[in-house]
Each structure stands twice: as C-alpha cells, then as structure tokens.
Amino acid sequence: MKSDWEQLQAKLEERFGTPMDFDAILFTIGLQELGKPFKKYKKDEKLEVMHIAICTLLEPYGFYEYKGKDDDGWPHWELKENLPYLEAKQQNKLIIDAIIDYFKKAEVI
C-alpha cells in the first residue's frame, strides 16, 4: 500500500502531467495561497511564494499567525513560536506531514 506522500505525489503528477518534487509542491501551495494568476516569477519572488507555503503549512501547528494581505495582495504572517532545532530529516518529515495535512483538508487525498 502506498503512503499518503506517495499517493499525493501520484495525484499531483496526474493533475499536472509531470512528477512533482518537494520544492514544486511547496511552490504550488504558495501559488494557491497567494491567489494570483500564474506568471513567471523571479528567483526572489519564487522564494517568497515558497515562504507563503511554509507559513500556511506551519500555521496549524501554532508557529505562525496569519495577519492579512498587504496592498499588493501578498499574505503575511507573524512568527508566534520559534521552530525547535530539527535535523534535516526531521525538518523534511515535519513539512511533508504538514503538506499531507494540507491536501487532506482540501480533500485531495
């Protein structure tokens, strides 16, 4: 039986027609939460879109609090609690678990 992560990756590949790695999934979540039409983004803007995803994903865990959108429509969060020190594997697992929760909430998996 496939894990939730593998099921999600398969559904996203089916939807977008290409395999999606961790960063591509974060970028997709960020775009969804940004709510703006797709366009070409500069490197720093792509990082900001991915930051939107991270804040969105970690908000339910109590690390961030949504504060609203600025005049350009970009969402902003306030850090509520510092993330504990985690090794790379632990960080990866935390974000993957949060991604799975995000898509379960959206009833994708």
Rosetta blueprint (number, residue, H / E / L):
1 M L
2 K L
3 S L
4 D H
5 W H
6 E H
7 Q H
8 L H
9 Q H
10 A H
11 K H
12 L H
13 E H
14 E H
15 R H
16 F H
17 G L
18 T L
19 P L
20 M L
21 D L
22 F H
23 D H
24 A H
25 I H
26 L H
27 F H
28 T H
29 I H
30 G H
31 L H
32 Q H
33 E H
34 L H
35 G L
36 K L
37 P L
38 F L
39 K L
40 K L
41 Y L
42 K L
43 K H
44 D H
45 E H
46 K H
47 L H
48 E H
49 V H
50 M H
51 H H
52 I H
53 A H
54 I H
55 C H
56 T H
57 L H
58 L H
59 E H
60 P H
61 Y H
62 G L
63 F L
64 Y E
65 E E
66 Y E
67 K E
68 G E
69 K E
70 D L
71 D L
72 D L
73 G L
74 W L
75 P E
76 H E
77 W E
78 E E
79 L E
80 K L
81 E L
82 N L
83 L L
84 P L
85 Y L
86 L L
87 E L
88 A H
89 K H
90 Q H
91 Q H
92 N H
93 K H
94 L H
95 I H
96 I H
97 D H
98 A H
99 I H
100 I H
101 D H
102 Y H
103 F H
104 K H
105 K H
106 A L
107 E L
108 V L
109 I L
